[in-house]
Amino acid sequence: MSVVILYLSMLKLIFLLFVLVLALSFFGISIQSIINSPAGQANFGYLYHLLVQGWQWLVNFAHLKI
């Protein structure tokens, strides 16, 4: 039963991503230009840095609990 719920959740996510891309296309926003722009690169670098710090905090927290 949980596998069915997982597949439905994945299908919902794929559908939402598809709608998001269509909406961006409707407004003339290019995902490629956002990613290749200097501001986009800086933002993705900052998000990556935050994710790495969060992951390290979770790993350290898990090691303290074990």
ROFIBA-101511 format. One record per residue: residue number from 1; residue in three letters; chain; x, y, z of N, C-alpha, C, O in turn. Coordinates in Angstrom, 3 decimals. Layout:
{pos: NUM	code: ALA	unit: A	n.px: X	n.py: Y	n.pz: Z	ca.px: X	ca.py: Y	ca.pz: Z	c.px: X	c.py: Y	c.pz: Z	o.px: X	o.py: Y	o.pz: Z}
...
//
This chain:
{pos: 1	code: MET	unit: A	n.px: 0.810	n.py: -1.190	n.pz: 0.000	ca.px: 0.000	ca.py: 0.000	ca.pz: 0.000	c.px: 0.858	c.py: 1.261	c.pz: 0.000	o.px: 0.527	o.py: 2.234	o.pz: -0.677}
{pos: 2	code: SER	unit: A	n.px: 1.954	n.py: 1.254	n.pz: 0.750	ca.px: 2.802	ca.py: 2.435	ca.pz: 0.813	c.px: 3.539	c.py: 2.675	c.pz: -0.504	o.px: 3.897	o.py: 3.811	o.pz: -0.815}
{pos: 3	code: VAL	unit: A	n.px: 3.766	n.py: 1.616	n.pz: -1.277	ca.px: 4.422	ca.py: 1.775	ca.pz: -2.571	c.px: 3.508	c.py: 2.551	c.pz: -3.517	o.px: 3.973	o.py: 3.384	o.pz: -4.296}
{pos: 4	code: VAL	unit: A	n.px: 2.230	n.py: 2.278	n.pz: -3.445	ca.px: 1.265	ca.py: 2.985	ca.pz: -4.287	c.px: 1.250	c.py: 4.470	c.pz: -3.923	o.px: 1.219	o.py: 5.330	o.pz: -4.802}
{pos: 5	code: ILE	unit: A	n.px: 1.270	n.py: 4.761	n.pz: -2.627	ca.px: 1.293	ca.py: 6.155	ca.pz: -2.176	c.px: 2.565	c.py: 6.843	c.pz: -2.653	o.px: 2.528	o.py: 8.003	o.pz: -3.063}
{pos: 6	code: LEU	unit: A	n.px: 3.692	n.py: 6.133	n.pz: -2.602	ca.px: 4.960	ca.py: 6.692	ca.pz: -3.066	c.px: 4.902	c.py: 7.012	c.pz: -4.554	o.px: 5.346	o.py: 8.079	o.pz: -4.975}
{pos: 7	code: TYR	unit: A	n.px: 4.362	n.py: 6.103	n.pz: -5.348	ca.px: 4.247	ca.py: 6.346	ca.pz: -6.788	c.px: 3.314	c.py: 7.519	c.pz: -7.086	o.px: 3.592	o.py: 8.325	o.pz: -7.973}
{pos: 8	code: LEU	unit: A	n.px: 2.216	n.py: 7.614	n.pz: -6.350	ca.px: 1.303	ca.py: 8.733	ca.pz: -6.563	c.px: 1.964	c.py: 10.057	c.pz: -6.189	o.px: 1.762	o.py: 11.066	o.pz: -6.864}
{pos: 9	code: SER	unit: A	n.px: 2.745	n.py: 10.052	n.pz: -5.126	ca.px: 3.460	ca.py: 11.267	ca.pz: -4.736	c.px: 4.474	c.py: 11.662	c.pz: -5.791	o.px: 4.626	o.py: 12.845	o.pz: -6.097}
{pos: 10	code: MET	unit: A	n.px: 5.170	n.py: 10.680	n.pz: -6.351	ca.px: 6.148	ca.py: 10.968	ca.pz: -7.400	c.px: 5.449	c.py: 11.510	c.pz: -8.646	o.px: 5.952	o.py: 12.433	o.pz: -9.286}
{pos: 11	code: LEU	unit: A	n.px: 4.304	n.py: 10.948	n.pz: -8.989	ca.px: 3.561	ca.py: 11.434	ca.pz: -10.157	c.px: 3.074	c.py: 12.863	c.pz: -9.931	o.px: 3.102	o.py: 13.676	o.pz: -10.855}
{pos: 12	code: LYS	unit: A	n.px: 2.629	n.py: 13.176	n.pz: -8.720	ca.px: 2.213	ca.py: 14.546	ca.pz: -8.411	c.px: 3.381	c.py: 15.506	c.pz: -8.550	o.px: 3.226	o.py: 16.600	o.pz: -9.093}
{pos: 13	code: LEU	unit: A	n.px: 4.558	n.py: 15.102	n.pz: -8.061	ca.px: 5.735	ca.py: 15.952	ca.pz: -8.158	c.px: 6.124	c.py: 16.184	c.pz: -9.613	o.px: 6.424	o.py: 17.313	o.pz: -10.003}
{pos: 14	code: ILE	unit: A	n.px: 6.121	n.py: 15.138	n.pz: -10.406	ca.px: 6.454	ca.py: 15.264	ca.pz: -11.833	c.px: 5.451	c.py: 16.180	c.pz: -12.526	o.px: 5.838	o.py: 17.020	o.pz: -13.339}
{pos: 15	code: PHE	unit: A	n.px: 4.180	n.py: 16.027	n.pz: -12.216	ca.px: 3.155	ca.py: 16.871	ca.pz: -12.815	c.px: 3.348	c.py: 18.339	c.pz: -12.418	o.px: 3.235	o.py: 19.228	o.pz: -13.262}
{pos: 16	code: LEU	unit: A	n.px: 3.637	n.py: 18.596	n.pz: -11.144	ca.px: 3.850	ca.py: 19.964	ca.pz: -10.693	c.px: 5.077	c.py: 20.590	c.pz: -11.355	o.px: 5.054	o.py: 21.768	o.pz: -11.713}
{pos: 17	code: LEU	unit: A	n.px: 6.144	n.py: 19.813	n.pz: -11.519	ca.px: 7.330	ca.py: 20.323	ca.pz: -12.206	c.px: 7.016	c.py: 20.648	c.pz: -13.663	o.px: 7.483	o.py: 21.653	o.pz: -14.198}
{pos: 18	code: PHE	unit: A	n.px: 6.232	n.py: 19.799	n.pz: -14.292	ca.px: 5.829	ca.py: 20.028	ca.pz: -15.675	c.px: 5.022	c.py: 21.320	c.pz: -15.797	o.px: 5.250	o.py: 22.117	o.pz: -16.707}
{pos: 19	code: VAL	unit: A	n.px: 4.083	n.py: 21.523	n.pz: -14.883	ca.px: 3.268	ca.py: 22.746	ca.pz: -14.895	c.px: 4.147	c.py: 23.963	c.pz: -14.631	o.px: 3.950	o.py: 25.010	o.pz: -15.249}
{pos: 20	code: LEU	unit: A	n.px: 5.119	n.py: 23.843	n.pz: -13.718	ca.px: 6.032	ca.py: 24.949	ca.pz: -13.430	c.px: 6.836	c.py: 25.337	c.pz: -14.664	o.px: 6.997	o.py: 26.522	o.pz: -14.953}
{pos: 21	code: VAL	unit: A	n.px: 7.341	n.py: 24.343	n.pz: -15.392	ca.px: 8.107	ca.py: 24.628	ca.pz: -16.609	c.px: 7.210	c.py: 25.275	c.pz: -17.660	o.px: 7.642	o.py: 26.195	o.pz: -18.355}
{pos: 22	code: LEU	unit: A	n.px: 5.979	n.py: 24.810	n.pz: -17.785	ca.px: 5.049	ca.py: 25.439	ca.pz: -18.731	c.px: 4.754	c.py: 26.884	c.pz: -18.341	o.px: 4.675	o.py: 27.757	o.pz: -19.205}
{pos: 23	code: ALA	unit: A	n.px: 4.591	n.py: 27.138	n.pz: -17.054	ca.px: 4.322	ca.py: 28.505	ca.pz: -16.603	c.px: 5.518	c.py: 29.404	c.pz: -16.876	o.px: 5.346	o.py: 30.537	o.pz: -17.326}
{pos: 24	code: LEU	unit: A	n.px: 6.727	n.py: 28.919	n.pz: -16.613	ca.px: 7.927	ca.py: 29.707	ca.pz: -16.902	c.px: 8.032	c.py: 29.996	c.pz: -18.394	o.px: 8.390	o.py: 31.103	o.pz: -18.796}
{pos: 25	code: SER	unit: A	n.px: 7.720	n.py: 28.998	n.pz: -19.209	ca.px: 7.765	ca.py: 29.186	ca.pz: -20.663	c.px: 6.723	c.py: 30.207	c.pz: -21.115	o.px: 6.984	o.py: 31.008	o.pz: -22.013}
{pos: 26	code: PHE	unit: A	n.px: 5.566	n.py: 30.180	n.pz: -20.506	ca.px: 4.504	ca.py: 31.119	ca.pz: -20.857	c.px: 4.945	c.py: 32.559	c.pz: -20.619	o.px: 4.629	o.py: 33.450	o.pz: -21.407}
{pos: 27	code: PHE	unit: A	n.px: 5.675	n.py: 32.780	n.pz: -19.531	ca.px: 6.144	ca.py: 34.124	ca.pz: -19.211	c.px: 7.480	c.py: 34.461	c.pz: -19.863	o.px: 8.029	o.py: 35.534	o.pz: -19.614}
{pos: 28	code: GLY	unit: A	n.px: 8.006	n.py: 33.575	n.pz: -20.682	ca.px: 9.234	ca.py: 33.840	ca.pz: -21.415	c.px: 10.497	c.py: 33.741	c.pz: -20.575	o.px: 11.510	o.py: 34.358	o.pz: -20.903}
{pos: 29	code: ILE	unit: A	n.px: 10.446	n.py: 32.972	n.pz: -19.497	ca.px: 11.608	ca.py: 32.821	ca.pz: -18.613	c.px: 12.354	c.py: 31.552	c.pz: -19.008	o.px: 11.777	o.py: 30.466	o.pz: -19.053}
{pos: 30	code: SER	unit: A	n.px: 13.636	n.py: 31.703	n.pz: -19.292	ca.px: 14.468	ca.py: 30.574	ca.pz: -19.689	c.px: 15.228	c.py: 30.036	c.pz: -18.477	o.px: 15.977	o.py: 30.768	o.pz: -17.830}
{pos: 31	code: ILE	unit: A	n.px: 15.031	n.py: 28.765	n.pz: -18.180	ca.px: 15.737	ca.py: 28.143	ca.pz: -17.059	c.px: 17.239	c.py: 28.133	c.pz: -17.324	o.px: 18.034	o.py: 28.346	o.pz: -16.408}
{pos: 32	code: GLN	unit: A	n.px: 17.621	n.py: 27.892	n.pz: -18.552	ca.px: 19.037	ca.py: 27.842	ca.pz: -18.906	c.px: 19.702	c.py: 29.196	c.pz: -18.674	o.px: 20.822	o.py: 29.250	o.pz: -18.165}
{pos: 33	code: SER	unit: A	n.px: 19.036	n.py: 30.282	n.pz: -19.036	ca.px: 19.644	ca.py: 31.595	ca.pz: -18.831	c.px: 19.755	c.py: 31.940	c.pz: -17.348	o.px: 20.694	o.py: 32.619	o.pz: -16.935}
{pos: 34	code: ILE	unit: A	n.px: 18.801	n.py: 31.475	n.pz: -16.552	ca.px: 18.878	ca.py: 31.710	ca.pz: -15.106	c.px: 20.066	c.py: 30.969	c.pz: -14.509	o.px: 20.805	o.py: 31.526	o.pz: -13.697}
{pos: 35	code: ILE	unit: A	n.px: 20.247	n.py: 29.725	n.pz: -14.907	ca.px: 21.333	ca.py: 28.914	ca.pz: -14.347	c.px: 22.694	c.py: 29.427	c.pz: -14.805	o.px: 23.654	o.py: 29.395	o.pz: -14.035}
{pos: 36	code: ASN	unit: A	n.px: 22.791	n.py: 29.900	n.pz: -16.044	ca.px: 24.076	ca.py: 30.358	ca.pz: -16.570	c.px: 24.423	c.py: 31.797	c.pz: -16.192	o.px: 25.552	o.py: 32.232	o.pz: -16.423}
{pos: 37	code: SER	unit: A	n.px: 23.489	n.py: 32.538	n.pz: -15.621	ca.px: 23.773	ca.py: 33.929	ca.pz: -15.255	c.px: 24.664	c.py: 33.980	c.pz: -14.007	o.px: 24.633	o.py: 33.057	o.pz: -13.194}
{pos: 38	code: PRO	unit: A	n.px: 25.447	n.py: 35.035	n.pz: -13.850	ca.px: 26.295	ca.py: 35.161	ca.pz: -12.650	c.px: 25.489	c.py: 35.166	c.pz: -11.351	o.px: 25.911	o.py: 34.574	o.pz: -10.358}
{pos: 39	code: ALA	unit: A	n.px: 24.336	n.py: 35.829	n.pz: -11.354	ca.px: 23.508	ca.py: 35.839	ca.pz: -10.142	c.px: 22.963	c.py: 34.445	c.pz: -9.834	o.px: 22.896	o.py: 34.037	o.pz: -8.675}
{pos: 40	code: GLY	unit: A	n.px: 22.579	n.py: 33.727	n.pz: -10.875	ca.px: 22.100	ca.py: 32.353	ca.pz: -10.684	c.px: 23.187	c.py: 31.452	c.pz: -10.143	o.px: 22.939	o.py: 30.640	o.pz: -9.251}
{pos: 41	code: GLN	unit: A	n.px: 24.398	n.py: 31.590	n.pz: -10.680	ca.px: 25.529	ca.py: 30.796	ca.pz: -10.190	c.px: 25.810	c.py: 31.102	c.pz: -8.728	o.px: 26.055	o.py: 30.192	o.pz: -7.936}
{pos: 42	code: ALA	unit: A	n.px: 25.776	n.py: 32.382	n.pz: -8.367	ca.px: 26.027	ca.py: 32.766	ca.pz: -6.972	c.px: 24.950	c.py: 32.211	c.pz: -6.053	o.px: 25.252	o.py: 31.737	o.pz: -4.957}
{pos: 43	code: ASN	unit: A	n.px: 23.702	n.py: 32.265	n.pz: -6.486	ca.px: 22.607	ca.py: 31.748	ca.pz: -5.663	c.px: 22.708	c.py: 30.238	c.pz: -5.480	o.px: 22.513	o.py: 29.728	o.pz: -4.377}
{pos: 44	code: PHE	unit: A	n.px: 23.013	n.py: 29.527	n.pz: -6.560	ca.px: 23.153	ca.py: 28.073	ca.pz: -6.440	c.px: 24.342	c.py: 27.704	c.pz: -5.575	o.px: 24.279	o.py: 26.732	o.pz: -4.823}
{pos: 45	code: GLY	unit: A	n.px: 25.418	n.py: 28.456	n.pz: -5.665	ca.px: 26.576	ca.py: 28.218	ca.pz: -4.807	c.px: 26.240	c.py: 28.427	c.pz: -3.343	o.px: 26.676	o.py: 27.661	o.pz: -2.482}
{pos: 46	code: TYR	unit: A	n.px: 25.463	n.py: 29.467	n.pz: -3.060	ca.px: 25.061	ca.py: 29.747	ca.pz: -1.687	c.px: 24.140	c.py: 28.645	c.pz: -1.159	o.px: 24.302	o.py: 28.194	o.pz: -0.025}
{pos: 47	code: LEU	unit: A	n.px: 23.176	n.py: 28.212	n.pz: -1.975	ca.px: 22.291	ca.py: 27.123	ca.pz: -1.556	c.px: 23.064	c.py: 25.832	c.pz: -1.326	o.px: 22.777	o.py: 25.094	o.pz: -0.383}
{pos: 48	code: TYR	unit: A	n.px: 24.035	n.py: 25.557	n.pz: -2.176	ca.px: 24.867	ca.py: 24.362	ca.pz: -2.002	c.px: 25.624	c.py: 24.441	c.pz: -0.679	o.px: 25.707	o.py: 23.458	o.pz: 0.058}
{pos: 49	code: HIS	unit: A	n.px: 26.172	n.py: 25.612	n.pz: -0.387	ca.px: 26.905	ca.py: 25.810	ca.pz: 0.861	c.px: 25.984	c.py: 25.567	c.pz: 2.069	o.px: 26.385	o.py: 24.912	o.pz: 3.031}
{pos: 50	code: LEU	unit: A	n.px: 24.754	n.py: 26.093	n.pz: 2.019	ca.px: 23.807	ca.py: 25.884	ca.pz: 3.114	c.px: 23.425	c.py: 24.413	c.pz: 3.264	o.px: 23.310	o.py: 23.908	o.pz: 4.381}
{pos: 51	code: LEU	unit: A	n.px: 23.228	n.py: 23.729	n.pz: 2.139	ca.px: 22.893	ca.py: 22.310	ca.pz: 2.201	c.px: 24.026	c.py: 21.481	c.pz: 2.794	o.px: 23.781	o.py: 20.561	o.pz: 3.574}
{pos: 52	code: VAL	unit: A	n.px: 25.267	n.py: 21.802	n.pz: 2.427	ca.px: 26.416	ca.py: 21.077	ca.pz: 2.981	c.px: 26.509	c.py: 21.309	c.pz: 4.482	o.px: 26.738	o.py: 20.367	o.pz: 5.240}
{pos: 53	code: GLN	unit: A	n.px: 26.335	n.py: 22.544	n.pz: 4.917	ca.px: 26.384	ca.py: 22.842	ca.pz: 6.350	c.px: 25.260	c.py: 22.136	c.pz: 7.098	o.px: 25.484	o.py: 21.596	o.pz: 8.181}
{pos: 54	code: GLY	unit: A	n.px: 24.062	n.py: 22.135	n.pz: 6.537	ca.px: 22.933	ca.py: 21.443	ca.pz: 7.158	c.px: 23.163	c.py: 19.947	c.pz: 7.245	o.px: 22.844	o.py: 19.324	o.pz: 8.258}
{pos: 55	code: TRP	unit: A	n.px: 23.714	n.py: 19.370	n.pz: 6.189	ca.px: 23.989	ca.py: 17.941	ca.pz: 6.185	c.px: 25.041	c.py: 17.596	c.pz: 7.244	o.px: 24.892	o.py: 16.612	o.pz: 7.968}
{pos: 56	code: GLN	unit: A	n.px: 26.085	n.py: 18.390	n.pz: 7.332	ca.px: 27.123	ca.py: 18.151	ca.pz: 8.336	c.px: 26.545	c.py: 18.267	c.pz: 9.745	o.px: 26.906	o.py: 17.483	o.pz: 10.624}
{pos: 57	code: TRP	unit: A	n.px: 25.659	n.py: 19.228	n.pz: 9.970	ca.px: 25.036	ca.py: 19.369	ca.pz: 11.279	c.px: 24.204	c.py: 18.136	c.pz: 11.605	o.px: 24.254	o.py: 17.636	o.pz: 12.728}
{pos: 58	code: LEU	unit: A	n.px: 23.425	n.py: 17.633	n.pz: 10.619	ca.px: 22.614	ca.py: 16.439	ca.pz: 10.851	c.px: 23.472	c.py: 15.215	c.pz: 11.147	o.px: 23.129	o.py: 14.410	o.pz: 12.013}
{pos: 59	code: VAL	unit: A	n.px: 24.583	n.py: 15.070	n.pz: 10.433	ca.px: 25.466	ca.py: 13.926	ca.pz: 10.665	c.px: 26.065	c.py: 14.008	c.pz: 12.064	o.px: 26.105	o.py: 13.006	o.pz: 12.778}
{pos: 60	code: ASN	unit: A	n.px: 26.528	n.py: 15.182	n.pz: 12.460	ca.px: 27.084	ca.py: 15.342	ca.pz: 13.805	c.px: 26.019	c.py: 15.103	c.pz: 14.870	o.px: 26.302	o.py: 14.485	o.pz: 15.896}
{pos: 61	code: PHE	unit: A	n.px: 24.812	n.py: 15.577	n.pz: 14.642	ca.px: 23.721	ca.py: 15.370	ca.pz: 15.575	c.px: 23.392	c.py: 13.882	c.pz: 15.718	o.px: 23.144	o.py: 13.392	o.pz: 16.820}
{pos: 62	code: ALA	unit: A	n.px: 23.394	n.py: 13.170	n.pz: 14.582	ca.px: 23.113	ca.py: 11.724	ca.pz: 14.601	c.px: 24.211	c.py: 10.974	c.pz: 15.349	o.px: 23.922	o.py: 10.030	o.pz: 16.085}
{pos: 63	code: HIS	unit: A	n.px: 25.472	n.py: 11.383	n.pz: 15.169	ca.px: 26.566	ca.py: 10.715	ca.pz: 15.858	c.px: 26.490	c.py: 10.941	c.pz: 17.369	o.px: 26.875	o.py: 10.065	o.pz: 18.143}
{pos: 64	code: LEU	unit: A	n.px: 26.007	n.py: 12.084	n.pz: 17.787	ca.px: 25.868	ca.py: 12.348	ca.pz: 19.213	c.px: 24.762	c.py: 11.493	c.pz: 19.838	o.px: 24.849	o.py: 11.123	o.pz: 21.008}
{pos: 65	code: LYS	unit: A	n.px: 23.730	n.py: 11.183	n.pz: 19.064	ca.px: 22.608	ca.py: 10.383	ca.pz: 19.566	c.px: 22.909	c.py: 8.897	c.pz: 19.589	o.px: 22.253	o.py: 8.142	o.pz: 20.307}
{pos: 66	code: ILE	unit: A	n.px: 23.890	n.py: 8.470	n.pz: 18.814	ca.px: 24.196	ca.py: 7.029	ca.pz: 18.731	c.px: 25.145	c.py: 6.614	c.pz: 19.817	o.px: 25.513	o.py: 5.442	o.pz: 19.902}
//
